């Protein structure tokens, strides 16, 4: 059985969502994608418990969730994709050190994930992604539940009239 992501339907969907669908399955880049998926699977079991992962997987993934459990499942799927992107951004550049120049040229022509990104931009993106992943893992691991229904209390603030004086004068509030 081929390696599959945990919360996303299959590895082809992962590649499509990451704009890497042009990566042939017999290339080194495909193996890096599979290794990132493997690492993320293990990471979910490490950060969450097996029972929590199975609880999340018990809810079918739907495109537009309408329940708290569906939203948690969607969050897990989105988090998995971000985590795979994070792992790939860390590991894909090693492909170019380990392989020939033709691999780098092929990657730049076919894949858009790292095209035109400077080192500092990549570092900032890695930090941003990890903060989002960590925050999502905190929601996924615990007792925090997304409520089934949400009520919002709204109220109207009456306009407070104020007078704007000419330049050089301050605002005057009614007393």
N, CA, C and O of each residue as an XYZ file, in Angstrom:
700
protein
N       0.849     -1.181      0.000
C       0.000      0.000      0.000
C       0.890      1.239      0.000
O       1.835      1.333      0.784
N       0.590      2.170     -0.867
C       1.375      3.391     -1.001
C       1.139      4.302      0.200
O       0.086      4.266      0.837
N       2.128      5.102      0.482
C       2.042      6.055      1.574
C       0.951      7.078      1.292
O       0.891      7.641      0.199
N       0.090      7.319      2.271
C      -0.999      8.279      2.114
C      -0.982      9.259      3.279
O      -0.551      8.913      4.379
N      -1.447     10.469      3.042
C      -1.570     11.429      4.138
C      -2.603     10.949      5.164
O      -3.375     10.027      4.900
N      -2.603     11.573      6.305
C      -3.494     11.164      7.382
C      -4.906     11.728      7.218
O      -5.880     10.980      7.306
N      -5.027     13.016      6.985
C      -6.335     13.669      6.936
C      -6.748     14.102      5.528
O      -7.927     14.364      5.289
N      -5.809     14.179      4.608
C      -6.112     14.551      3.224
C      -6.317     13.260      2.437
O      -5.695     12.241      2.737
N      -7.186     13.303      1.437
C      -7.622     12.095      0.727
C      -6.458     11.245      0.214
O      -6.393     10.051      0.506
N      -5.541     11.844     -0.546
C      -4.415     11.076     -1.074
C      -3.248     12.006     -1.395
O      -3.366     13.229     -1.323
N      -2.131     11.399     -1.747
C      -0.916     12.178     -1.989
C      -1.039     13.032     -3.256
O      -0.419     14.092     -3.347
N      -1.829     12.581     -4.230
C      -2.043     13.387     -5.430
C      -2.789     14.676     -5.100
O      -2.517     15.720     -5.693
N      -3.720     14.609     -4.164
C      -4.432     15.813     -3.716
C      -3.475     16.760     -3.008
O      -3.557     17.975     -3.183
N      -2.572     16.209     -2.213
C      -1.555     17.035     -1.547
C      -0.721     17.763     -2.597
O      -0.520     18.974     -2.507
N      -0.242     17.026     -3.583
C       0.578     17.629     -4.635
C      -0.190     18.709     -5.391
O       0.367     19.756     -5.721
N      -1.449     18.458     -5.660
C      -2.273     19.435     -6.379
C      -2.454     20.705     -5.557
O      -2.321     21.811     -6.080
N      -2.757     20.550     -4.277
C      -2.973     21.719     -3.419
C      -1.694     22.518     -3.182
O      -1.746     23.719     -2.916
N      -0.555     21.853     -3.278
C       0.729     22.541     -3.114
C       1.280     23.049     -4.452
O       2.390     23.578     -4.509
N       0.511     22.888     -5.512
C       0.932     23.263     -6.863
C       2.176     22.488     -7.274
O       3.081     23.034     -7.905
N       2.211     21.208     -6.908
C       3.325     20.331     -7.250
C       2.844     19.121     -8.047
O       3.517     18.090     -8.075
N       1.707     19.237     -8.682
C       1.140     18.085     -9.379
C       1.974     17.646    -10.575
O       1.792     16.539    -11.080
N       2.886     18.501    -11.035
C       3.734     18.140    -12.160
C       4.923     17.271    -11.790
O       5.682     16.859    -12.668
N       5.100     16.983    -10.495
C       6.239     16.161    -10.073
C       5.966     14.708    -10.442
O       5.015     14.111     -9.936
N       6.788     14.131    -11.319
C       6.594     12.719    -11.684
C       6.874     11.810    -10.480
O       7.720     12.125     -9.644
N       6.169     10.698    -10.401
C       6.292      9.824     -9.238
C       7.594      9.034     -9.199
O       7.863      8.365     -8.202
N       8.404      9.088    -10.240
C       9.668      8.354    -10.229
C      10.876      9.264     -9.976
O      12.011      8.840    -10.191
N      10.658     10.495     -9.527
C      11.750     11.449     -9.325
C      12.096     11.576     -7.856
O      11.322     11.170     -6.989
N      13.256     12.137     -7.582
C      13.700     12.372     -6.209
C      12.758     13.320     -5.479
O      12.544     13.167     -4.277
N      12.199     14.281     -6.174
C      11.277     15.226     -5.554
C      10.042     14.501     -5.010
O       9.532     14.865     -3.951
N       9.561     13.486     -5.723
C       8.421     12.701     -5.246
C       8.777     12.010     -3.941
O       7.950     11.937     -3.032
N       9.985     11.507     -3.840
C      10.404     10.846     -2.609
C      10.476     11.843     -1.446
O      10.179     11.493     -0.303
N      10.873     13.087     -1.746
C      10.887     14.115     -0.700
C       9.463     14.452     -0.253
O       9.223     14.678      0.933
N       8.542     14.484     -1.173
C       7.137     14.733     -0.823
C       6.623     13.602      0.072
O       5.976     13.852      1.089
N       6.912     12.372     -0.313
C       6.483     11.222      0.486
C       7.114     11.247      1.871
O       6.460     10.909      2.858
N       8.368     11.641      1.948
C       9.044     11.724      3.250
C       8.420     12.816      4.120
O       8.301     12.650      5.334
N       8.025     13.921      3.509
C       7.347     14.986      4.258
C       6.002     14.481      4.782
O       5.646     14.750      5.929
N       5.259     13.758      3.961
C       3.972     13.192      4.384
C       4.192     12.231      5.545
O       3.453     12.262      6.528
N       5.200     11.386      5.433
C       5.518     10.425      6.500
C       5.857     11.160      7.803
O       5.376     10.788      8.874
N       6.669     12.181      7.705
C       7.073     12.956      8.873
C       5.875     13.628      9.542
O       5.783     13.658     10.770
N       4.974     14.157      8.749
C       3.790     14.830      9.283
C       2.849     13.820      9.941
O       2.283     14.105     10.997
N       2.675     12.650      9.334
C       1.849     11.596      9.955
C       2.363     11.268     11.342
O       1.598     11.212     12.305
N       3.668     11.051     11.436
C       4.282     10.732     12.727
C       4.117     11.909     13.691
O       3.855     11.715     14.878
N       4.272     13.119     13.176
C       4.121     14.313     14.004
C       2.732     14.440     14.602
O       2.592     14.809     15.768
N       1.697     14.138     13.815
C       0.335     14.200     14.349
C       0.160     13.212     15.496
O      -0.432     13.550     16.520
N       0.672     11.993     15.331
C       0.555     11.010     16.405
C       1.387     11.419     17.621
O       1.032     11.097     18.755
N       2.483     12.119     17.387
C       3.336     12.567     18.484
C       2.676     13.710     19.267
O       2.684     13.700     20.498
N       2.112     14.683     18.567
C       1.519     15.841     19.229
C       0.122     15.544     19.766
O      -0.251     16.021     20.838
N      -0.638     14.766     19.028
C      -1.962     14.348     19.476
C      -1.810     12.913     19.966
O      -0.743     12.324     19.793
N      -2.808     12.355     20.551
C      -2.742     10.939     20.917
C      -3.394     10.120     19.814
O      -4.110     10.653     18.967
N      -3.136      8.820     19.839
C      -3.739      7.951     18.831
C      -5.264      8.017     18.903
O      -5.939      8.045     17.875
N      -5.796      8.042     20.114
C      -7.253      8.100     20.240
C      -7.803      9.421     19.695
O      -8.889      9.443     19.115
N      -7.064     10.526     19.877
C      -7.531     11.816     19.357
C      -7.500     11.817     17.827
O      -8.420     12.322     17.183
N      -6.440     11.251     17.253
C      -6.352     11.161     15.787
C      -7.509     10.324     15.251
O      -8.138     10.695     14.259
N      -7.792      9.202     15.898
C      -8.888      8.341     15.445
C     -10.240      9.033     15.608
O     -11.140      8.841     14.791
N     -10.382      9.835     16.659
C     -11.618     10.590     16.854
C     -11.819     11.587     15.721
O     -12.921     11.722     15.189
N     -10.751     12.279     15.358
C     -10.849     13.249     14.258
C     -11.133     12.539     12.946
O     -11.941     13.010     12.145
N     -10.475     11.407     12.719
C     -10.684     10.648     11.478
C     -12.083     10.049     11.384
O     -12.548      9.741     10.287
N     -12.762      9.880     12.518
C     -14.110      9.299     12.517
C     -15.118     10.214     11.828
O     -16.171      9.756     11.383
N     -14.803     11.493     11.739
C     -15.679     12.438     11.050
C     -15.269     12.501      9.585
O     -14.098     12.718      9.273
N     -16.209     12.317      8.708
C     -15.918     12.384      7.274
C     -15.543     13.810      6.887
O     -16.117     14.778      7.386
N     -14.578     13.917      5.995
C     -14.171     15.246      5.535
C     -15.172     15.735      4.492
O     -15.463     15.056      3.508
N     -15.683     16.928      4.741
C     -16.568     17.562      3.779
C     -16.005     18.934      3.460
O     -15.282     19.524      4.263
N     -16.337     19.424      2.305
C     -15.773     20.683      1.825
C     -16.221     21.879      2.654
O     -15.425     22.771      2.947
N     -17.493     21.897      3.031
C     -18.053     23.011      3.815
C     -18.649     22.468      5.106
O     -19.842     22.169      5.161
N     -17.823     22.336      6.153
C     -18.341     21.749      7.392
C     -19.382     22.652      8.054
O     -19.275     23.878      8.022
N     -20.383     22.020      8.649
C     -21.439     22.768      9.336
C     -21.549     22.387     10.808
O     -22.404     22.909     11.525
N     -20.695     21.487     11.256
C     -20.697     21.083     12.663
C     -19.314     21.324     13.258
O     -18.336     21.523     12.538
N     -19.257     21.303     14.572
C     -17.979     21.469     15.252
C     -17.001     20.357     14.896
O     -15.819     20.614     14.665
N     -17.490     19.132     14.853
C     -16.629     17.995     14.504
C     -16.131     18.118     13.063
O     -14.978     17.800     12.772
N     -16.991     18.572     12.177
C     -16.582     18.781     10.783
C     -15.531     19.872     10.663
O     -14.601     19.768      9.864
N     -15.687     20.921     11.465
C     -14.707     22.014     11.450
C     -13.358     21.541     11.989
O     -12.310     21.943     11.484
N     -13.384     20.690     13.011
C     -12.134     20.128     13.545
C     -11.455     19.268     12.481
O     -10.238     19.334     12.306
N     -12.247     18.461     11.773
C     -11.681     17.618     10.712
C     -11.072     18.485      9.609
O      -9.989     18.186      9.106
N     -11.769     19.556      9.238
C     -11.259     20.477      8.217
C      -9.978     21.141      8.700
O      -9.029     21.294      7.932
N      -9.947     21.538      9.975
C      -8.747     22.141     10.552
C      -7.574     21.169     10.494
O      -6.448     21.569     10.196
N      -7.832     19.902     10.774
C      -6.778     18.889     10.706
C      -6.240     18.756      9.281
O      -5.032     18.629      9.084
N      -7.119     18.783      8.303
C      -6.713     18.680      6.908
C      -5.873     19.885      6.477
O      -4.835     19.735      5.831
N      -6.338     21.074      6.844
C      -5.606     22.300      6.507
C      -4.247     22.316      7.209
O      -3.239     22.710      6.621
N      -4.231     21.889      8.459
C      -2.976     21.844      9.220
C      -2.001     20.853      8.604
O      -0.804     21.126      8.521
N      -2.505     19.709      8.175
C      -1.641     18.718      7.539
C      -0.991     19.290      6.280
O       0.200     19.084      6.046
N      -1.759     19.995      5.482
C      -1.222     20.585      4.266
C      -0.152     21.632      4.588
O       0.903     21.663      3.954
N      -0.429     22.487      5.576
C       0.562     23.496      5.971
C       1.825     22.846      6.500
O       2.927     23.321      6.228
N       1.679     21.770      7.250
C       2.826     21.083      7.835
C       3.664     20.407      6.748
O       4.893     20.412      6.815
N       3.002     19.830      5.754
C       3.732     19.230      4.636
C       4.490     20.313      3.873
O       5.645     20.118      3.495
N       3.840     21.455      3.647
C       4.508     22.585      2.986
C       5.735     23.010      3.798
O       6.804     23.252      3.238
N       5.574     23.098      5.098
C       6.671     23.469      5.997
C       7.846     22.497      5.837
O       8.993     22.915      5.676
N       7.548     21.218      5.882
C       8.608     20.201      5.746
C       9.284     20.291      4.381
O      10.506     20.171      4.285
N       8.504     20.501      3.335
C       9.085     20.591      2.002
C       9.951     21.835      1.838
O      10.999     21.785      1.193
N       9.519     22.945      2.418
C      10.323     24.166      2.324
C      11.665     23.994      3.023
O      12.648     24.645      2.669
N      11.696     23.121      4.011
C      12.964     22.849      4.703
C      13.825     21.852      3.934
O      15.052     21.938      3.982
N      13.209     20.911      3.229
C      13.982     19.814      2.639
C      14.210     19.909      1.138
O      15.207     19.383      0.644
N      13.331     20.553      0.406
C      13.480     20.588     -1.051
C      14.804     21.213     -1.493
O      15.408     20.709     -2.440
N      15.280     22.273     -0.863
C      16.564     22.822     -1.319
C      17.716     21.817     -1.267
O      18.671     21.953     -2.032
N      17.653     20.811     -0.388
C      18.727     19.810     -0.345
C      18.747     18.958     -1.600
O      19.784     18.391     -1.944
N      17.623     18.858     -2.285
C      17.581     18.118     -3.540
C      18.582     18.694     -4.530
O      19.208     17.962     -5.297
N      18.723     20.018     -4.503
C      19.586     20.666     -5.471
C      21.056     20.541     -5.101
O      21.920     20.612     -5.975
N      21.354     20.356     -3.817
C      22.735     20.126     -3.407
C      23.147     18.689     -3.705
O      24.299     18.419     -4.045
N      22.188     17.768     -3.572
C      22.481     16.350     -3.737
C      22.398     15.887     -5.184
O      22.962     14.850     -5.530
N      21.704     16.639     -6.035
C      21.459     16.199     -7.406
C      22.196     17.085     -8.401
O      22.969     17.970     -8.035
N      21.931     16.818     -9.637
C      22.564     17.586    -10.699
C      21.848     18.909    -10.916
O      20.779     19.148    -10.355
N      22.439     19.756    -11.722
C      21.832     21.054    -12.042
C      20.536     20.872    -12.817
O      19.658     21.732    -12.764
N      20.408     19.767    -13.532
C      19.181     19.559    -14.306
C      17.969     19.389    -13.396
O      16.858     19.765    -13.769
N      18.172     18.826    -12.203
C      17.057     18.695    -11.257
C      16.567     20.073    -10.835
O      15.361     20.304    -10.754
N      17.489     20.986    -10.568
C      17.130     22.343    -10.160
C      16.391     23.053    -11.286
O      15.377     23.710    -11.051
N      16.893     22.923    -12.497
C      16.245     23.574    -13.635
C      14.838     23.020    -13.837
O      13.898     23.780    -14.070
N      14.693     21.716    -13.749
C      13.391     21.090    -13.917
C      12.424     21.569    -12.850
O      11.265     21.865    -13.141
N      12.901     21.645    -11.610
C      12.045     22.071    -10.512
C      11.580     23.511    -10.718
O      10.403     23.818    -10.529
N      12.495     24.386    -11.101
C      12.143     25.797    -11.276
C      11.160     25.988    -12.427
O      10.306     26.874    -12.373
N      11.273     25.178    -13.451
C      10.372     25.309    -14.592
C       8.989     24.759    -14.293
O       7.987     25.323    -14.731
N       8.928     23.657    -13.547
C       7.656     22.958    -13.367
C       6.922     23.308    -12.079
O       5.691     23.302    -12.058
N       7.640     23.611    -11.013
C       7.026     23.766     -9.703
C       7.161     25.199     -9.201
O       8.204     25.829     -9.372
N       6.110     25.703     -8.588
C       6.082     27.115     -8.222
C       6.277     27.387     -6.739
O       6.321     28.551     -6.342
N       6.394     26.367     -5.909
C       6.387     26.589     -4.470
C       7.537     27.461     -3.989
O       7.334     28.309     -3.120
N       8.727     27.280     -4.522
C       9.881     28.034     -4.049
C      10.440     28.982     -5.098
O      11.526     29.532     -4.919
N       9.724     29.175     -6.171
C      10.221     30.004     -7.257
C      10.337     31.460     -6.813
O       9.359     32.051     -6.354
N      11.525     32.034     -6.947
C      11.741     33.450     -6.675
C      11.664     33.848     -5.220
O      11.375     35.007     -4.922
N      11.914     32.926     -4.295
C      11.836     33.232     -2.867
C      13.253     33.361     -2.319
O      14.078     32.461     -2.473
N      13.524     34.510     -1.668
C      14.847     34.714     -1.075
C      14.955     33.929      0.229
O      13.956     33.444      0.760
N      16.168     33.813      0.730
C      16.411     33.069      1.963
C      15.677     33.685      3.149
O      15.091     32.963      3.955
N      15.703     35.007      3.264
C      15.024     35.649      4.396
C      13.512     35.509      4.280
O      12.830     35.340      5.291
N      12.975     35.578      3.056
C      11.540     35.380      2.861
C      11.140     33.956      3.226
O      10.089     33.725      3.823
N      11.990     33.012      2.859
C      11.720     31.616      3.187
C      11.734     31.415      4.702
O      10.873     30.721      5.242
N      12.707     32.019      5.394
C      12.774     31.907      6.851
C      11.541     32.506      7.522
O      11.003     31.933      8.469
N      11.096     33.664      7.027
C       9.899     34.295      7.590
C       8.665     33.432      7.347
O       7.808     33.303      8.222
N       8.579     32.846      6.164
C       7.446     31.979      5.849
C       7.468     30.725      6.711
O       6.417     30.272      7.164
N       8.651     30.154      6.946
C       8.760     28.981      7.810
C       8.286     29.308      9.224
O       7.562     28.518      9.829
N       8.683     30.450      9.752
C       8.246     30.850     11.096
C       6.740     31.056     11.140
O       6.076     30.615     12.078
N       6.199     31.726     10.127
C       4.755     31.968     10.079
C       3.983     30.657     10.011
O       2.993     30.473     10.718
N       4.444     29.745      9.155
C       3.780     28.455      9.036
C       3.814     27.694     10.351
O       2.808     27.118     10.765
N       4.977     27.691     11.015
C       5.083     26.916     12.256
C       4.175     27.499     13.345
O       3.597     26.747     14.130
N       4.043     28.817     13.399
C       3.127     29.422     14.366
C       1.681     28.989     14.094
O       0.939     28.673     15.023
N       1.294     28.976     12.831
C      -0.059     28.541     12.473
C      -0.264     27.062     12.782
O      -1.321     26.671     13.278
N       0.738     26.242     12.492
C       0.659     24.802     12.767
C       0.544     24.564     14.265
O      -0.299     23.783     14.706
N       1.378     25.227     15.045
C       1.358     25.064     16.505
C       0.021     25.475     17.092
O      -0.520     24.789     17.960
N      -0.507     26.580     16.626
C      -1.808     27.054     17.102
C      -2.901     26.037     16.779
O      -3.742     25.734     17.626
N      -2.890     25.516     15.567
C      -3.893     24.535     15.157
C      -3.746     23.241     15.949
O      -4.748     22.638     16.334
N      -2.511     22.806     16.197
C      -2.302     21.591     16.988
C      -2.858     21.769     18.396
O      -3.394     20.828     18.981
N      -2.728     22.977     18.937
C      -3.300     23.246     20.249
C      -4.808     23.072     20.251
O      -5.367     22.530     21.205
N      -5.469     23.520     19.203
C      -6.920     23.329     19.093
C      -7.273     21.860     18.866
O      -8.251     21.354     19.418
N      -6.472     21.187     18.053
C      -6.779     19.802     17.712
C      -6.542     18.829     18.860
O      -7.209     17.798     18.944
N      -5.602     19.145     19.743
C      -5.225     18.174     20.763
C      -6.136     18.145     21.969
O      -6.229     17.126     22.654
N      -6.803     19.237     22.233
C      -7.386     19.333     23.553
C      -8.869     19.268     23.642
O      -9.586     18.817     22.748
N      -9.287     19.754     24.788
C     -10.693     19.756     25.131
C     -11.423     20.932     24.505
O     -12.644     21.046     24.621
N     -10.677     21.804     23.845
C     -11.308     22.958     23.219
C     -12.186     22.451     22.085
O     -11.714     21.756     21.184
N     -13.431     22.794     22.135
C     -14.367     22.362     21.114
C     -14.861     23.571     20.342
O     -15.092     24.633     20.921
N     -15.020     23.414     19.070
C     -15.647     24.452     18.270
C     -17.142     24.268     18.475
O     -17.663     23.187     18.199
N     -17.852     25.294     18.955
C     -19.268     25.113     19.275
C     -20.099     24.779     18.044
O     -19.813     25.214     16.928
N     -21.139     23.991     18.293
C     -22.038     23.612     17.208
C     -22.808     24.829     16.697
O     -22.999     24.996     15.493
N     -23.243     25.669     17.621
C     -23.972     26.875     17.243
C     -23.316     28.054     17.926
O     -22.808     27.942     19.041
N     -23.330     29.149     17.266
C     -22.743     30.355     17.827
C     -23.796     31.444     17.802
O     -24.451     31.664     16.783
N     -23.957     32.127     18.931
C     -24.868     33.261     18.936
C     -24.033     34.521     19.118
O     -23.035     34.531     19.838
N     -24.456     35.548     18.469
C     -23.741     36.815     18.528
C     -24.698     37.855     19.075
O     -25.815     38.010     18.582
N     -24.252     38.563     20.094
C     -25.064     39.644     20.628
C     -24.605     40.929     19.976
O     -23.420     41.263     19.983
N     -25.552     41.637     19.418
C     -25.225     42.889     18.746
C     -25.939     44.030     19.448
O     -27.042     43.863     19.970
N     -25.318     45.156     19.454
C     -25.946     46.331     20.016
C     -25.475     47.535     19.224
O     -24.438     47.500     18.563
N     -26.248     48.586     19.305
C     -25.943     49.793     18.558
C     -25.413     50.837     19.529
O     -26.025     51.107     20.562
N     -24.310     51.400     19.199
C     -23.756     52.486     19.984
C     -24.287     53.776     19.381
O     -24.129     54.040     18.189
N     -24.916     54.568     20.231
C     -25.443     55.826     19.711
C     -24.292     56.729     19.313
O     -23.248     56.775     19.964
N     -24.512     57.427     18.251
C     -23.476     58.350     17.791
C     -23.229     59.413     18.848
O     -24.166     59.988     19.403
N     -21.981     59.660     19.112
C     -21.603     60.719     20.021
C     -21.234     61.914     19.172
O     -20.234     61.882     18.456
N     -22.022     62.961     19.241
C     -21.707     64.111     18.385
C     -20.450     64.818     18.884
O     -20.258     65.010     20.084
N     -19.655     65.176     17.990
C     -18.475     65.964     18.333
C     -18.312     67.045     17.279
O     -18.810     66.934     16.158
N     -17.624     68.059     17.659
C     -17.429     69.197     16.771
C     -15.963     69.234     16.383
O     -15.081     69.231     17.242
N     -15.713     69.268     15.098
C     -14.340     69.396     14.642
C     -14.081     70.872     14.397
O     -14.731     71.500     13.562
N     -13.158     71.396     15.109
C     -12.807     72.807     14.941
C     -11.791     72.942     13.824
O     -11.353     71.951     13.239
N     -11.447     74.094     13.555
C     -10.464     74.354     12.507
C      -9.086     73.843     12.917
O      -8.841     73.550     14.087
N      -8.204     73.744     11.947
C      -6.849     73.264     12.189
C      -6.211     74.099     13.286
O      -6.306     75.326     13.296
N      -5.557     73.403     14.209
C      -4.910     74.085     15.322
C      -5.738     74.015     16.585
O      -5.195     74.172     17.679
N      -7.043     73.784     16.471
C      -7.897     73.637     17.644
C      -8.087     72.154     17.919
O      -7.936     71.336     17.012
N      -8.407     71.803     19.124
C      -8.605     70.398     19.457
C     -10.069     70.021     19.254
O     -10.916     70.878     19.005
N     -10.348     68.733     19.363
C     -11.720     68.261     19.271
C     -12.455     68.633     20.544
O     -11.872     68.600     21.628
N     -13.707     68.980     20.430
C     -14.532     69.314     21.591
C     -15.625     68.267     21.687
O     -16.391     68.074     20.743
N     -15.700     67.590     22.825
C     -16.716     66.577     23.063
C     -17.841     67.211     23.863
O     -17.570     68.013     24.756
N     -19.072     66.886     23.580
C     -20.180     67.459     24.348
C     -20.105     66.992     25.800
O     -19.636     65.892     26.091
N     -20.565     67.826     26.676
C     -20.541     67.458     28.089
C     -21.895     67.070     28.600
O     -22.038     66.734     29.776
